Each structure stands twice: as C-alpha cells, then as structure tokens.
Amino acid sequence: MSADRATADRALAMVGLGRMGASMLRRLARARIPVCGYDVAEGARAALADEPNVTTADSLAGAVAQLRPPRAVWVMLPAGAITNQAIDAIAALLSPGDVILDGGNADYHDTVRQAAALEARGLHFIDVGVSGGVWGLTEGYGLMFGGPQAAVAPLLPLFQALAPAPDRGWVHCGPSGSGHYAKMVHNGIEYGAMQAYAEGFALLHAKQEFALDVAAIAEAWRHGTVVRSWLLDLAAGALRADPLMDKVAPVVADSGEGRWTVREGLDLGVPLPVTAAALNVRLASQGRGDYGARFLARLRNAFGGHAVKPQS
C-alpha cells in the first residue's frame, strides 16, 4: 500500500527495512497488524509495496504521522552512530508518552544511558534483543526486551505476533538495558556453541583414513543425540550442499557481542573460558593473530633452530 493511502492508524513504524526489519514488518502485517515502514533507500520501501497491512513513508516525519497515539517507533538499524542518530531524530518528532524501541545489538551500557536521556524528555524506551535471523519471518523471532512495564504492556500483541507463538519465545527481562544484556549473553553462548561444532566437524574431516561422510554424520546427530539443536540442523544442511566447504574463505567476523560478553565476565569475575576462546579464534581468523604467529615461529627458530616457513 502506498504512502498516499495511509491513515493515522498504524500500530507501529519500523525504521530500517533491511533483511531483519523488512521481515519483521511482514510478519506483523501478516498477523493483521497495520504497520508503517521507513528506510532511506527507496528500493527497500518499494519492496513492501504489495504487502497487505503495510504502508511506507518517504521520511521519518511521514512515518510518525501515520501512527495512532501513543506512538511506537521501532529502530532496526546497525548498533552505534547510525542508530543513535535515528533515535535523536525520531525523539524530536514524538510527544511525552510515546515509545521508541531499539532492536539493534547495542552495548547495554549505551542502552541504559539512552533510556535515561529519553525518560528525561517524557519518552519511553524499550531495548529489544532479536534472534531468528533470516528464518524469523516464517519461524518467528526470539525476543528479549527491557523497559518499564507501563510501556511494554500495550505492545505485547506486537511481541506475541513476532514470536514463534503468543505464549513462548519472548520475555520481558526487566528494566531498560536488560533486553540488550540478555541478547549479549545469548550471542556469547552462540559463539561457544558454534565453535564447538566447528571443532568437532573439523576433527571428522581430518580423519582421512576413515573416509567419513561428515554430512551423513551430521544428519544422524540431528535425531536422538544430546548435541542436536537448530545450529546442528543448519550445519547439516550446509554440509549436504557443500561437504568440503573449500570455496568459503576461513574468515569469521565478530560483530561485538562476544567481546562485550567477555568484558562483562571480567567485570563480574565470572570465568568465561569457552566464550573467550571462541572469540579469540574469530579474531585470529581475521588475520589479527598473524603477527603473534610469526613471532612464535621466529622464537622457535631462535632457541631451537626450527625451520621458518617463508611467506607465500
């Protein structure tokens, strides 16, 4: 539905229509919740043109104008400066009692500061950790959110529509910052679980004399074993499609949550050896361990005369 047919009856405006934001908007709309979307990219807005219950706007002000009070605007942008700028711009368009939701993976320290600043202006702030990735549209999103109960309660139908089911997959964690904190810990666990699978399958692949069918083993493990999980389901599918994975560069990005989780462990005195090791593997894969590895090779050569492999 085009913006010129919009009326001021939208339940929510979604700012940021990338893979996650657009899919979340679609899931809400397919639950018959009227929503509005805004993105600076015209193509992102146009992609929603034929979606029932969705309108778009070509400006933040236009998106806010479509909302019924108390107004709720969900920011689904990368954490950091771009999200902070969007929140500042949105806040200038809202009135006391309105709500801003942040679904990015923000550092919870920043979230607590942001919530206090908005509260001083009479605005509510809800931080939402969102899990589900590209499968969320069909399977539902895992949601963990923080903020005042008075702001959360009216929005529960939206959270329930986004979740896998109305009665599961979502949790009001506590005060502002707690949603992003829970998502940080969630992602730290994800780092460790993924690393454990990677190491196990690397061992299977390395046992050349057994000629193991790694994809078949992964498929078997999906049923009845204690290591079965959605991550294993995804791994089995990836191995069926590309058993050798020799066309994939061995570079694993880190988006920040693993670092924050390890930092939090240090601050609280909670040992996180698995998460820290998984984070270090990711950093090493990005070439950040190259100097240290070269140093070790030189040191072995210096004390033991061990050969140094030339740089190719």
Secondary structure as GFF3:
##gff-version 3
##sequence-region A 1 312
A	DSSP	three_ten_helix	3	5	.	.	.	ID=ss1
A	DSSP	beta_strand	12	15	.	.	.	ID=ss2
A	DSSP	alpha_helix	19	30	.	.	.	ID=ss3
A	DSSP	beta_strand	35	38	.	.	.	ID=ss4
A	DSSP	alpha_helix	42	46	.	.	.	ID=ss5
A	DSSP	beta_strand	54	57	.	.	.	ID=ss6
A	DSSP	alpha_helix	60	65	.	.	.	ID=ss7
A	DSSP	beta_strand	72	75	.	.	.	ID=ss8
A	DSSP	alpha_helix	81	91	.	.	.	ID=ss9
A	DSSP	beta_strand	99	102	.	.	.	ID=ss10
A	DSSP	alpha_helix	108	119	.	.	.	ID=ss11
A	DSSP	beta_strand	124	131	.	.	.	ID=ss12
A	DSSP	three_ten_helix	133	135	.	.	.	ID=ss13
A	DSSP	alpha_helix	136	139	.	.	.	ID=ss14
A	DSSP	beta_strand	142	146	.	.	.	ID=ss15
A	DSSP	alpha_helix	149	152	.	.	.	ID=ss16
A	DSSP	three_ten_helix	153	155	.	.	.	ID=ss17
A	DSSP	alpha_helix	156	162	.	.	.	ID=ss18
A	DSSP	beta_strand	170	174	.	.	.	ID=ss19
A	DSSP	alpha_helix	178	206	.	.	.	ID=ss20
A	DSSP	three_ten_helix	208	210	.	.	.	ID=ss21
A	DSSP	alpha_helix	214	221	.	.	.	ID=ss22
A	DSSP	alpha_helix	230	241	.	.	.	ID=ss23
A	DSSP	alpha_helix	257	268	.	.	.	ID=ss24
A	DSSP	alpha_helix	273	283	.	.	.	ID=ss25
A	DSSP	pi_helix	284	288	.	.	.	ID=ss26
A	DSSP	alpha_helix	290	304	.	.	.	ID=ss27
###
